[in-house]
Amino acid sequence: MARAQISPVVDATDVQPVDASDLMLPMQHLIAEGRGLALLYGLAEDDFRRVETMLWRHYADQPHLRLAVALRFRALIDVFGARRLKELFLKRGFKLIAAAIDVAATQRLNAHFGFKTQCFVLALDTAATPRAAIIDQPMVERLAA
């Protein structure tokens, strides 16, 4: 997958999408520090500052990308404050993290208001739901008989 093109202009009403691997970086940092349940319990401002410091170092030559990643990561942590998302996380487990990163990387984001919770829940539930097995044609014919 090609890297997302980041514009030098930041639109606070529609933060540009980023590549999921870029958004996974702060999550991997938190997991390495033993804070893998940040989606469930949230983060204190000091924790956000440490993550942002790491992002500023990692993306020193790409200021617009680091800002987009930082805004999207903050919004991801904030949207998981919703009861429905916490319940979904508890129901689906750690497998939900990768799906949440994928959704947060591309879903429309307003920097002031964050992600729309209901849209995020629907997109995440769709992304995290295992695909139904494809039923072969002879089986369908036998069931129909």
Rosetta constraint file for C-alpha pairs under 8 A:
AtomPair CA 3 CA 18 HARMONIC 7.70 0.50
AtomPair CA 3 CA 19 HARMONIC 6.05 0.50
AtomPair CA 4 CA 17 HARMONIC 7.03 0.50
AtomPair CA 4 CA 18 HARMONIC 5.67 0.50
AtomPair CA 4 CA 19 HARMONIC 5.94 0.50
AtomPair CA 6 CA 16 HARMONIC 6.92 0.50
AtomPair CA 6 CA 18 HARMONIC 7.84 0.50
AtomPair CA 6 CA 64 HARMONIC 6.54 0.50
AtomPair CA 6 CA 65 HARMONIC 6.21 0.50
AtomPair CA 7 CA 16 HARMONIC 7.88 0.50
AtomPair CA 7 CA 64 HARMONIC 7.14 0.50
AtomPair CA 8 CA 64 HARMONIC 6.02 0.50
AtomPair CA 9 CA 64 HARMONIC 7.82 0.50
AtomPair CA 10 CA 15 HARMONIC 6.65 0.50
AtomPair CA 10 CA 16 HARMONIC 7.57 0.50
AtomPair CA 10 CA 64 HARMONIC 7.36 0.50
AtomPair CA 11 CA 15 HARMONIC 5.67 0.50
AtomPair CA 11 CA 16 HARMONIC 7.63 0.50
AtomPair CA 12 CA 110 HARMONIC 5.93 0.50
AtomPair CA 12 CA 111 HARMONIC 4.99 0.50
AtomPair CA 12 CA 112 HARMONIC 6.97 0.50
AtomPair CA 13 CA 109 HARMONIC 7.02 0.50
AtomPair CA 13 CA 110 HARMONIC 4.40 0.50
AtomPair CA 13 CA 111 HARMONIC 6.07 0.50
AtomPair CA 13 CA 112 HARMONIC 7.33 0.50
AtomPair CA 14 CA 108 HARMONIC 6.15 0.50
AtomPair CA 14 CA 109 HARMONIC 5.28 0.50
AtomPair CA 14 CA 110 HARMONIC 5.08 0.50
AtomPair CA 14 CA 111 HARMONIC 7.16 0.50
AtomPair CA 15 CA 68 HARMONIC 6.39 0.50
AtomPair CA 15 CA 71 HARMONIC 7.80 0.50
AtomPair CA 15 CA 72 HARMONIC 7.77 0.50
AtomPair CA 15 CA 108 HARMONIC 7.10 0.50
AtomPair CA 15 CA 109 HARMONIC 5.43 0.50
AtomPair CA 15 CA 110 HARMONIC 6.27 0.50
AtomPair CA 15 CA 111 HARMONIC 6.58 0.50
AtomPair CA 16 CA 68 HARMONIC 6.48 0.50
AtomPair CA 16 CA 106 HARMONIC 7.97 0.50
AtomPair CA 16 CA 108 HARMONIC 7.96 0.50
AtomPair CA 16 CA 109 HARMONIC 7.88 0.50
AtomPair CA 17 CA 68 HARMONIC 7.52 0.50
AtomPair CA 17 CA 105 HARMONIC 5.57 0.50
AtomPair CA 17 CA 106 HARMONIC 4.72 0.50
AtomPair CA 17 CA 107 HARMONIC 7.17 0.50
AtomPair CA 17 CA 108 HARMONIC 7.65 0.50
AtomPair CA 18 CA 22 HARMONIC 6.70 0.50
AtomPair CA 18 CA 23 HARMONIC 7.08 0.50
AtomPair CA 18 CA 65 HARMONIC 7.46 0.50
AtomPair CA 18 CA 68 HARMONIC 7.07 0.50
AtomPair CA 18 CA 69 HARMONIC 6.78 0.50
AtomPair CA 18 CA 105 HARMONIC 5.22 0.50
AtomPair CA 18 CA 106 HARMONIC 6.50 0.50
AtomPair CA 19 CA 23 HARMONIC 6.69 0.50
AtomPair CA 19 CA 105 HARMONIC 6.12 0.50
AtomPair CA 19 CA 106 HARMONIC 7.80 0.50
AtomPair CA 20 CA 24 HARMONIC 6.06 0.50
AtomPair CA 20 CA 101 HARMONIC 6.10 0.50
AtomPair CA 20 CA 102 HARMONIC 5.37 0.50
AtomPair CA 20 CA 105 HARMONIC 5.31 0.50
AtomPair CA 21 CA 25 HARMONIC 6.54 0.50
AtomPair CA 22 CA 69 HARMONIC 6.83 0.50
AtomPair CA 23 CA 27 HARMONIC 7.32 0.50
AtomPair CA 23 CA 69 HARMONIC 5.77 0.50
AtomPair CA 23 CA 72 HARMONIC 7.59 0.50
AtomPair CA 23 CA 73 HARMONIC 6.70 0.50
AtomPair CA 23 CA 101 HARMONIC 6.44 0.50
AtomPair CA 23 CA 105 HARMONIC 6.42 0.50
AtomPair CA 24 CA 28 HARMONIC 6.10 0.50
AtomPair CA 24 CA 98 HARMONIC 7.92 0.50
AtomPair CA 24 CA 101 HARMONIC 6.40 0.50
AtomPair CA 25 CA 29 HARMONIC 6.23 0.50
AtomPair CA 26 CA 30 HARMONIC 6.28 0.50
AtomPair CA 26 CA 51 HARMONIC 6.13 0.50
AtomPair CA 26 CA 54 HARMONIC 7.91 0.50
AtomPair CA 26 CA 55 HARMONIC 7.29 0.50
AtomPair CA 26 CA 73 HARMONIC 7.47 0.50
AtomPair CA 27 CA 31 HARMONIC 6.19 0.50
AtomPair CA 27 CA 36 HARMONIC 7.33 0.50
AtomPair CA 28 CA 32 HARMONIC 6.09 0.50
AtomPair CA 29 CA 33 HARMONIC 6.38 0.50
AtomPair CA 29 CA 51 HARMONIC 7.36 0.50
AtomPair CA 30 CA 34 HARMONIC 6.31 0.50
AtomPair CA 30 CA 35 HARMONIC 4.87 0.50
AtomPair CA 30 CA 36 HARMONIC 5.74 0.50
AtomPair CA 30 CA 38 HARMONIC 7.62 0.50
AtomPair CA 30 CA 51 HARMONIC 7.67 0.50
AtomPair CA 31 CA 35 HARMONIC 5.13 0.50
AtomPair CA 31 CA 36 HARMONIC 4.20 0.50
AtomPair CA 31 CA 37 HARMONIC 7.96 0.50
AtomPair CA 32 CA 36 HARMONIC 7.76 0.50
AtomPair CA 37 CA 41 HARMONIC 6.18 0.50
AtomPair CA 37 CA 42 HARMONIC 7.79 0.50
AtomPair CA 38 CA 42 HARMONIC 4.77 0.50
AtomPair CA 38 CA 43 HARMONIC 6.00 0.50
AtomPair CA 38 CA 77 HARMONIC 7.03 0.50
AtomPair CA 39 CA 76 HARMONIC 7.77 0.50
AtomPair CA 39 CA 77 HARMONIC 5.46 0.50
AtomPair CA 39 CA 80 HARMONIC 5.71 0.50
AtomPair CA 39 CA 81 HARMONIC 7.83 0.50
AtomPair CA 39 CA 86 HARMONIC 7.82 0.50
AtomPair CA 40 CA 80 HARMONIC 6.66 0.50
AtomPair CA 40 CA 81 HARMONIC 7.45 0.50
AtomPair CA 40 CA 86 HARMONIC 5.90 0.50
AtomPair CA 40 CA 89 HARMONIC 7.31 0.50
AtomPair CA 41 CA 81 HARMONIC 7.89 0.50
AtomPair CA 42 CA 77 HARMONIC 5.97 0.50
AtomPair CA 42 CA 78 HARMONIC 7.18 0.50
AtomPair CA 42 CA 80 HARMONIC 7.61 0.50
AtomPair CA 42 CA 81 HARMONIC 7.03 0.50
AtomPair CA 43 CA 47 HARMONIC 5.84 0.50
AtomPair CA 43 CA 48 HARMONIC 6.57 0.50
AtomPair CA 43 CA 77 HARMONIC 7.36 0.50
AtomPair CA 44 CA 48 HARMONIC 6.51 0.50
AtomPair CA 45 CA 49 HARMONIC 6.20 0.50
AtomPair CA 46 CA 50 HARMONIC 6.37 0.50
AtomPair CA 47 CA 51 HARMONIC 6.33 0.50
AtomPair CA 48 CA 52 HARMONIC 6.06 0.50
AtomPair CA 48 CA 74 HARMONIC 7.60 0.50
AtomPair CA 49 CA 53 HARMONIC 6.02 0.50
AtomPair CA 50 CA 54 HARMONIC 6.33 0.50
AtomPair CA 51 CA 55 HARMONIC 6.28 0.50
AtomPair CA 52 CA 56 HARMONIC 6.01 0.50
AtomPair CA 52 CA 70 HARMONIC 6.38 0.50
AtomPair CA 53 CA 57 HARMONIC 6.33 0.50
AtomPair CA 54 CA 58 HARMONIC 6.11 0.50
AtomPair CA 55 CA 59 HARMONIC 5.86 0.50
AtomPair CA 55 CA 60 HARMONIC 7.92 0.50
AtomPair CA 55 CA 66 HARMONIC 6.08 0.50
AtomPair CA 55 CA 70 HARMONIC 7.38 0.50
AtomPair CA 56 CA 60 HARMONIC 5.48 0.50
AtomPair CA 56 CA 63 HARMONIC 7.75 0.50
AtomPair CA 56 CA 66 HARMONIC 6.41 0.50
AtomPair CA 59 CA 63 HARMONIC 6.58 0.50
AtomPair CA 59 CA 65 HARMONIC 7.21 0.50
AtomPair CA 59 CA 66 HARMONIC 5.64 0.50
AtomPair CA 60 CA 66 HARMONIC 7.90 0.50
AtomPair CA 62 CA 66 HARMONIC 6.35 0.50
AtomPair CA 63 CA 67 HARMONIC 6.22 0.50
AtomPair CA 64 CA 68 HARMONIC 6.19 0.50
AtomPair CA 65 CA 69 HARMONIC 6.09 0.50
AtomPair CA 66 CA 70 HARMONIC 5.98 0.50
AtomPair CA 67 CA 71 HARMONIC 6.08 0.50
AtomPair CA 68 CA 72 HARMONIC 6.05 0.50
AtomPair CA 69 CA 73 HARMONIC 5.96 0.50
AtomPair CA 70 CA 74 HARMONIC 6.17 0.50
AtomPair CA 71 CA 75 HARMONIC 6.19 0.50
AtomPair CA 71 CA 111 HARMONIC 6.69 0.50
AtomPair CA 72 CA 76 HARMONIC 6.07 0.50
AtomPair CA 72 CA 104 HARMONIC 6.60 0.50
AtomPair CA 72 CA 105 HARMONIC 7.00 0.50
AtomPair CA 72 CA 109 HARMONIC 7.35 0.50
AtomPair CA 73 CA 77 HARMONIC 6.33 0.50
AtomPair CA 73 CA 104 HARMONIC 7.77 0.50
AtomPair CA 74 CA 78 HARMONIC 6.16 0.50
AtomPair CA 75 CA 79 HARMONIC 5.97 0.50
AtomPair CA 75 CA 109 HARMONIC 7.96 0.50
AtomPair CA 75 CA 111 HARMONIC 7.74 0.50
AtomPair CA 75 CA 114 HARMONIC 5.19 0.50
AtomPair CA 75 CA 115 HARMONIC 6.43 0.50
AtomPair CA 76 CA 80 HARMONIC 6.50 0.50
AtomPair CA 76 CA 100 HARMONIC 7.87 0.50
AtomPair CA 76 CA 101 HARMONIC 7.93 0.50
AtomPair CA 76 CA 104 HARMONIC 6.25 0.50
AtomPair CA 76 CA 115 HARMONIC 7.60 0.50
AtomPair CA 77 CA 81 HARMONIC 7.11 0.50
AtomPair CA 78 CA 114 HARMONIC 7.58 0.50
AtomPair CA 79 CA 85 HARMONIC 7.68 0.50
AtomPair CA 79 CA 114 HARMONIC 7.21 0.50
AtomPair CA 79 CA 115 HARMONIC 6.48 0.50
AtomPair CA 79 CA 116 HARMONIC 7.98 0.50
AtomPair CA 79 CA 117 HARMONIC 6.20 0.50
AtomPair CA 80 CA 85 HARMONIC 5.40 0.50
AtomPair CA 80 CA 86 HARMONIC 6.07 0.50
AtomPair CA 81 CA 85 HARMONIC 7.29 0.50
AtomPair CA 81 CA 86 HARMONIC 6.95 0.50
AtomPair CA 82 CA 86 HARMONIC 6.42 0.50
AtomPair CA 82 CA 117 HARMONIC 7.34 0.50
AtomPair CA 83 CA 87 HARMONIC 6.16 0.50
AtomPair CA 84 CA 88 HARMONIC 6.18 0.50
AtomPair CA 84 CA 121 HARMONIC 7.40 0.50
AtomPair CA 85 CA 89 HARMONIC 6.07 0.50
AtomPair CA 85 CA 121 HARMONIC 6.46 0.50
AtomPair CA 86 CA 90 HARMONIC 6.22 0.50
AtomPair CA 87 CA 91 HARMONIC 6.04 0.50
AtomPair CA 88 CA 92 HARMONIC 5.98 0.50
AtomPair CA 88 CA 125 HARMONIC 7.95 0.50
AtomPair CA 89 CA 93 HARMONIC 5.38 0.50
AtomPair CA 89 CA 94 HARMONIC 7.33 0.50
AtomPair CA 89 CA 96 HARMONIC 6.26 0.50
AtomPair CA 92 CA 96 HARMONIC 6.06 0.50
AtomPair CA 95 CA 99 HARMONIC 7.27 0.50
AtomPair CA 95 CA 128 HARMONIC 7.85 0.50
AtomPair CA 96 CA 100 HARMONIC 6.01 0.50
AtomPair CA 96 CA 128 HARMONIC 6.32 0.50
AtomPair CA 97 CA 101 HARMONIC 6.17 0.50
AtomPair CA 98 CA 102 HARMONIC 6.28 0.50
AtomPair CA 99 CA 103 HARMONIC 6.25 0.50
AtomPair CA 99 CA 124 HARMONIC 6.39 0.50
AtomPair CA 99 CA 127 HARMONIC 6.03 0.50
AtomPair CA 99 CA 128 HARMONIC 5.92 0.50
AtomPair CA 100 CA 104 HARMONIC 5.98 0.50
AtomPair CA 100 CA 124 HARMONIC 6.08 0.50
AtomPair CA 101 CA 105 HARMONIC 5.97 0.50
AtomPair CA 102 CA 106 HARMONIC 6.86 0.50
AtomPair CA 103 CA 107 HARMONIC 5.78 0.50
AtomPair CA 103 CA 120 HARMONIC 7.30 0.50
AtomPair CA 103 CA 123 HARMONIC 6.73 0.50
AtomPair CA 103 CA 124 HARMONIC 6.41 0.50
AtomPair CA 103 CA 127 HARMONIC 7.88 0.50
AtomPair CA 104 CA 120 HARMONIC 8.00 0.50
AtomPair CA 107 CA 115 HARMONIC 7.66 0.50
AtomPair CA 107 CA 120 HARMONIC 7.79 0.50
AtomPair CA 108 CA 115 HARMONIC 6.96 0.50
AtomPair CA 109 CA 113 HARMONIC 7.96 0.50
AtomPair CA 109 CA 114 HARMONIC 5.71 0.50
AtomPair CA 109 CA 115 HARMONIC 5.20 0.50
AtomPair CA 109 CA 116 HARMONIC 7.89 0.50
AtomPair CA 110 CA 114 HARMONIC 5.11 0.50
AtomPair CA 110 CA 115 HARMONIC 6.58 0.50
AtomPair CA 115 CA 119 HARMONIC 7.79 0.50
AtomPair CA 115 CA 120 HARMONIC 6.73 0.50
AtomPair CA 116 CA 120 HARMONIC 6.11 0.50
AtomPair CA 117 CA 121 HARMONIC 6.10 0.50
AtomPair CA 118 CA 122 HARMONIC 6.22 0.50
AtomPair CA 119 CA 123 HARMONIC 6.10 0.50
AtomPair CA 120 CA 124 HARMONIC 5.90 0.50
AtomPair CA 121 CA 125 HARMONIC 5.92 0.50
AtomPair CA 122 CA 126 HARMONIC 6.14 0.50
AtomPair CA 123 CA 127 HARMONIC 6.07 0.50
AtomPair CA 124 CA 128 HARMONIC 5.89 0.50
AtomPair CA 125 CA 129 HARMONIC 5.90 0.50
AtomPair CA 135 CA 139 HARMONIC 6.70 0.50
AtomPair CA 135 CA 140 HARMONIC 6.92 0.50
AtomPair CA 136 CA 140 HARMONIC 6.66 0.50
AtomPair CA 137 CA 141 HARMONIC 6.32 0.50
AtomPair CA 138 CA 142 HARMONIC 6.27 0.50
AtomPair CA 139 CA 143 HARMONIC 6.23 0.50
AtomPair CA 140 CA 144 HARMONIC 6.13 0.50
AtomPair CA 141 CA 145 HARMONIC 6.30 0.50
